[in-house]
Structure formats: C-alpha cells, structure tokens
Amino acid sequence: MSDKKPFKVDLATVTLVAVLLIAFIVILFCLISKFYNRMQLATDKVATLNDKIEVISSEKKPVVIEPLDIYSDVVRRLFDIVEMNNFSMEIENFHRDGTVTVNELDNTARLLTIFNECFVRGLSVTNPDIHGWGDIYKKDIEEVAKEIFGENTKLDYVDILDMGLEFTYDENEEKYVTEINKETGGVLPNVKDMYEVIYAEKIDNKVYVYNRYARVYGRANVKNDPVGIYGSSDKKIVIDDKISRDNLSEVLSRYFAEGPQYMLEEEMFSLRSQYRDSVPTYRHEFELNTDGTTYKWLSSSKAY
C-alpha cells in the first residue's frame, strides 16, 4: 500500500487566481455599469423628447377659420383666375365633375387663364380696336404662370383660336398677337358660363372661395346649336338638357332666387329659381406664395 502525498496549494497560484477573479469581477461591473449608464442616458433622452413633444402639442394653436368679405380685393382677384370670363371658347375649365389640379388643365386652358390674368392686370399692350386686348409678351406669361400655377408649369406656345379672338404666337418677338377672330367677327358663341360667389374663408396660409356655377348652351340664334343647362364645364352634371330653345331666354331672365344676388360682374346672367337646388357649388383652394402677397391656385372641386 503506497503512501499518498498530501495536496499542496501554492500560495502564488492562489494569489493569481484571486487577482484574476477580482479583475474579472471589476471588468464585468464596469461593463454592466457602462451599459446601464447608456440605457439611462437613452431613457432620459426619450423622456426629454416626449416632454418637448408634449410642450409643442400643448402650444399648438387651434385652426382659426377667418371668413372673408366676398367683395374684398383678394377674393375678387383670386376669383378672376378661375372665372375666365373674357373668353367664349367651349373648354373644360376649373368647374368639372371631379377635383381639378394643374395636371388636369390642358395647355389651352392654362394659356387662356394666363391671358385673362394678363388682361386683368393690364399687362397686355392695349389695342383699342379689340376692347383693351393686345399683344401679350412671353416674359409676362411666364411670370404670371409661375405665380398662379407654380414654378414648374409647362407651356406650349401654340396659336389659339377663340370664338371672339385669335392669339397668334410670334417666335421672333416672343409674344402673342391678339386679333378679332376673322371667321366669327367676335360674335357671341352658343355657350355662356355663369357664376355666383357665395362665400370665402382664410385658414392659415390658404384661401378658399366658393361659388355656384352653371354652363348654358344655346344663346346664339342658330337652329343647329345645342341647348342645355349643365352644372359642370365637362357636361357630366346635367341640370336640364331637355329645355326648348323658346324657353331659354326666359330661363336666363331671372336670378337663382328672388331678391338681389351678388355677382362679380354687373351684367352677369343667372338661372331662375326653379334650378337653384340643381346648381352645384364649387370650392377653389389657393395657397400663399413665398412672397407673402400673392396666391397660387391649388385645386378646384365640387363642394356640394
């Protein structure tokens, strides 16, 4: 039977193990502490952010709707854009069955809108033979287009023939030459757009203008001309397409309702009261430009 030697623990080994264990514990503590500190920092940042959001939310001003005088200059100026009352062409304008933005306006509608603005602003070179119309320069067209349609408005400078006027583009002079339509002699067409502004309001940096609209066919005394009353320029909203030509003058002789009505133009015709409930109301949206004084048209749509 052999004798077992007693197990001896070297003091140096014990000391080394102890030191390593302590070092491990210290390192682990440092890592945990560092991780905790980062978590705490992140939690504090989230809390601070939530506090800021709460403050901002509590300080947010409620939406203020400011009614505008429909006779005011700003309302009349903005309505001039969508009215296009200086033309007799049968085109699909701002009043349609559906939302209209600049993408839905074709090149002709855009140009005629801009021509009308140039005329209203006195930017066309006056020709006394055609009731104040005259040459319209490209530089003015581009400036007006930028203001009312936006920076990226695209235009094709093509000739346009209206029932009353001819607009011929001169590439050398970079302008439109305006003349009376040689074929019609400026005779009134068979279509008349009629408007009634009823309300306007301002919300933050936007203005909304509401108006009633109807398009009437058959004013000219021509047997083959179509007769009808529609609530949209695309004729998708039918008010009365069975009306006789003999009754048309009577229809145009009365207002939408009894009593005085507001019309932007003193000579504006309207429909008699029997059609009042059938005539739709449109909503036009405008946004203040960066200059702080002018407005850009954003959209038009049937409100009700």
Secondary structure, 3 states (H helix, E strand, C coil): CCCCCCCCCCHHHHHHHHHHHHHHHHHHHHHHHHHHHHHHHHHHHHHHHHHHHHHHHHHCCCCCEEECCCCCHHHHHHHHHHHCCCCCCCCCCCCCCCCECCCCCCHHHHHHHHHHHHHHCCCCEECHHHCCCEEEEHHHHHHHHHHHHCCCCCCCCCCEECCCEEEEEECCCCEEEEEECCCCCCCCCCEEEEEEEEEEEEECCEEEEEEEEEEEECCCCCCCCCCEEECCCCCCCEEECCCCHHHHHHHCCCCCCCCCCCCCCCCCCCCCHHHHHHCCEEEEEEEECCCCCCEEEEEEEECC
